[in-house]
């Protein structure tokens, strides 16, 4: 007897908490959110606003100049100066209780791949006086657009969510294509004729709600661990210890590549026959992933720990650094489509909009933008 099971795609949830960053900034400064109008700015735009600032007409995404006209006593705090790690972890931990696939999308938002029967009531009372924007869709793009635009269907969503490039959005509006449904209705061939073979198919795919970007299990942050035990025959030769460090580096690098992650904290624990374990931690100047980079970190740690007796255990843990205090650049939502596939164009665009400090980590990532977009975007963090 054969039993056929029809599997349904799991819905993607997008959850963003407006006011979360502003609350973190107010608490850090000991200010009362009922008396102070505060905004968190990213560049020259309002990234988040306190409840009092919202009541006075300040809206998210508008320019800081217009916000000051509406609220002259407005206090503006740059996003890089806001430490919202504790608040972010509360949001991400709440989503992690619902599902095993949670992907942070900034300090105040996250994606989660649900099973379809979860209750979201806990999210409503997670942050008192703050109402989260939550919506579910077939993809990350659809869930995000439905949550932020407030429409019931993707076809009615405005094209301002379709591309992060103002030039492309302006051209779509001049062509009379004001919604996702209108863009999808004209067809892929017409979009290729207007925008070219690189941008046209991407716009058509996004208009249908497809982004080819599945939710990844990025919270809790994955940890790579590898170890060897020599209880029966302790190792006393430094060259033999080094050979096993090479093996540890290879195993850990392979797992990092499988997880599509980079190591930012390398911890080596050496257990000897006599005495407590020798524990050393090293934070490389840039994220590491290759066996050679990991091995150099391990040798650095081993050199700092003189062996007092035979080694009976080696243990390596590669983990992430503390959470970034600013959002990571989203390739499809922020970087203009005209830059896709061209690394130098993306660098120039990021430098012009976010400053040179946003490229410090990017310069250390030896990947191409065309082939490994997600690793590149995850490393372009404006700290």
Secondary structure, DSSP 8 states (H G I E B T S, - for coil): -----------EEEEEETTHHHHHHHHHHT--TTT--EEEEETTEEEEE-HHHHHTT--TTSBHHHHHHH-TT-EEEEGGG---HHHHHHHHHHHHTT-S-EEE-STTEEEEE--S----HHHHTTSTT--EEEEEESSHHHHHHHHHH--SSGGGSBGGGT-S-HHHHHHHHHTT--BHHHHHHH-HHHHHHHHHHHHHHHHHHHHTT--S------SS---EEEEEE-SSS-B--HHHHHHHHHHHHHHHHHHHHHHT--B-EEEEEEEESSSS-EEEEE--SS-B-SHHHHHHHHHHHHHTS---S-EEEEEEEEE--S--SS-B--TTTTS-GGGTT-HHHHHHHHHHHH-GGGGTTGGG----TTT-HHHHHHH-B--
